Amino acid sequence: METDIKSGQVVLFVREGVTLSEESFREAVSKAGFTLRAFRQNQE
């Protein structure tokens, strides 16, 4: 995970083969007291 406090951006890396839906991520972020502004998946 990479965090940039100035921009308010967090980048989360997951292992190959692991999936993370936007809905589940949005819920986890909300439960932590934050607001998810964008969700983007990169296929590298």
Backbone as a chain_set.jsonl record, in Angstrom:
{"seq": "METDIKSGQVVLFVREGVTLSEESFREAVSKAGFTLRAFRQNQE", "coords": {"N": [[0.852, -1.156, 0.0], [0.522, 2.216, -0.774], [0.612, 5.494, 0.441], [-0.379, 8.822, 0.058], [-0.488, 11.538, 1.753], [-0.798, 14.315, 1.262], [-2.201, 14.481, -1.199], [-4.279, 12.902, -0.578], [-4.466, 10.316, -1.408], [-4.57, 6.79, -1.687], [-2.956, 3.873, -2.608], [-3.567, 0.599, -3.294], [-2.161, -2.555, -3.425], [-2.716, -5.829, -4.574], [-2.259, -9.385, -4.346], [-1.537, -11.431, -7.203], [-4.283, -12.914, -8.793], [-6.036, -12.401, -6.763], [-9.128, -10.925, -6.086], [-10.914, -7.857, -5.779], [-13.766, -6.256, -5.108], [-15.363, -3.195, -6.052], [-17.514, -2.47, -4.444], [-17.096, -3.923, -2.012], [-14.679, -2.826, -1.212], [-15.346, -0.12, -0.972], [-17.122, -0.271, 1.178], [-15.405, -1.168, 3.248], [-13.653, 1.008, 3.439], [-15.424, 3.009, 4.207], [-16.293, 2.008, 6.704], [-13.957, 2.389, 8.075], [-14.013, 5.036, 8.47], [-13.548, 6.797, 6.409], [-13.865, 8.33, 3.123], [-14.44, 6.99, -0.012], [-13.351, 8.189, -2.991], [-12.699, 7.488, -5.561], [-12.321, 4.558, -7.569], [-10.218, 2.377, -9.082], [-9.147, -0.156, -11.206], [-6.21, -1.644, -12.266], [-4.847, -3.552, -14.845], [-2.031, -5.189, -14.974]], "CA": [[0.0, 0.0, 0.0], [1.197, 3.504, -0.813], [-0.262, 6.562, 0.912], [0.064, 10.189, -0.176], [-1.349, 12.343, 2.615], [-1.087, 15.61, 0.628], [-3.236, 14.347, -2.237], [-5.37, 12.085, -0.04], [-4.549, 9.133, -2.255], [-4.033, 5.522, -1.211], [-2.874, 2.871, -3.665], [-3.533, -0.724, -2.683], [-1.728, -3.618, -4.324], [-3.115, -7.16, -4.113], [-1.565, -10.486, -5.017], [-2.102, -11.939, -8.442], [-5.364, -13.866, -8.59], [-6.944, -11.894, -5.729], [-10.052, -9.928, -6.616], [-11.46, -6.92, -4.8], [-14.832, -5.515, -5.771], [-15.5, -1.801, -5.628], [-18.488, -2.433, -3.36], [-16.49, -4.369, -0.752], [-13.647, -1.855, -0.848], [-16.05, 1.093, -0.535], [-17.656, -0.564, 2.502], [-14.286, -1.208, 4.189], [-13.17, 2.379, 3.6], [-16.458, 3.71, 4.975], [-16.234, 1.52, 8.085], [-12.745, 2.951, 8.673], [-14.256, 6.45, 8.704], [-13.078, 7.591, 5.277], [-14.737, 8.364, 1.951], [-13.806, 6.562, -1.256], [-13.707, 9.11, -4.072], [-12.516, 6.838, -6.869], [-11.878, 3.169, -7.525], [-9.723, 2.022, -10.418], [-8.376, -1.394, -11.25], [-5.241, -1.726, -13.357], [-4.425, -4.899, -15.215], [-0.626, -5.086, -15.409]], "C": [[0.901, 1.223, 0.0], [0.193, 4.573, -0.409], [0.382, 7.899, 0.635], [-0.897, 11.104, 0.57], [-1.737, 13.66, 1.949], [-2.225, 15.513, -0.378], [-4.433, 13.548, -1.734], [-5.537, 10.784, -0.795], [-3.897, 7.927, -1.578], [-4.063, 4.549, -2.378], [-2.678, 1.527, -2.987], [-3.153, -1.752, -3.739], [-2.172, -4.956, -3.736], [-2.363, -8.212, -4.915], [-2.297, -10.895, -6.285], [-3.148, -12.996, -8.125], [-6.367, -13.446, -7.529], [-7.846, -10.843, -6.357], [-10.61, -9.094, -5.478], [-12.522, -6.105, -5.52], [-14.885, -4.096, -5.234], [-16.442, -1.712, -4.432], [-17.855, -2.833, -2.019], [-15.417, -3.398, -0.284], [-14.284, -0.577, -0.318], [-16.594, 0.907, 0.888], [-16.543, -0.556, 3.558], [-13.752, 0.189, 4.47], [-14.145, 3.177, 4.454], [-16.431, 3.297, 6.445], [-15.015, 2.069, 8.823], [-12.875, 4.454, 8.897], [-13.788, 7.367, 7.591], [-14.089, 7.528, 4.139], [-13.937, 7.968, 0.714], [-14.281, 7.48, -2.372], [-13.583, 8.468, -5.445], [-12.003, 5.421, -6.648], [-11.459, 2.803, -8.935], [-8.898, 0.751, -10.308], [-7.478, -1.365, -12.47], [-4.909, -3.183, -13.604], [-3.01, -4.795, -15.76], [-0.056, -6.436, -15.684]], "O": [[1.918, 1.259, 0.692], [-0.95, 4.559, -0.866], [1.558, 8.1, 0.939], [-1.986, 11.407, 0.081], [-2.887, 14.084, 2.056], [-3.111, 16.368, -0.405], [-5.479, 13.516, -2.382], [-6.626, 10.211, -0.821], [-2.825, 8.03, -0.981], [-5.081, 4.416, -3.056], [-1.744, 1.34, -2.207], [-3.752, -1.808, -4.812], [-2.02, -5.19, -2.537], [-1.895, -7.953, -6.024], [-3.509, -10.724, -6.414], [-2.923, -13.871, -7.288], [-7.428, -14.055, -7.4], [-7.373, -9.967, -7.08], [-10.756, -9.572, -4.353], [-12.211, -5.347, -6.439], [-14.495, -3.835, -4.095], [-16.185, -0.949, -3.5], [-18.057, -2.157, -1.011], [-15.265, -3.173, 0.917], [-13.818, -0.012, 0.671], [-16.531, 1.827, 1.704], [-16.722, 0.002, 4.641], [-13.432, 0.515, 5.613], [-13.73, 3.936, 5.329], [-16.535, 4.145, 7.331], [-15.032, 2.201, 10.047], [-11.97, 5.084, 9.444], [-13.644, 8.572, 7.792], [-15.05, 6.761, 4.192], [-12.886, 8.544, 0.432], [-15.475, 7.542, -2.665], [-14.278, 8.858, -6.383], [-11.333, 5.136, -5.656], [-12.25, 2.905, -9.873], [-8.057, 0.614, -9.42], [-7.935, -1.094, -13.581], [-4.715, -3.952, -12.663], [-2.814, -4.356, -16.894], [1.111, -6.548, -16.059]]}, "num_chains": 1, "name": "protein.A"}
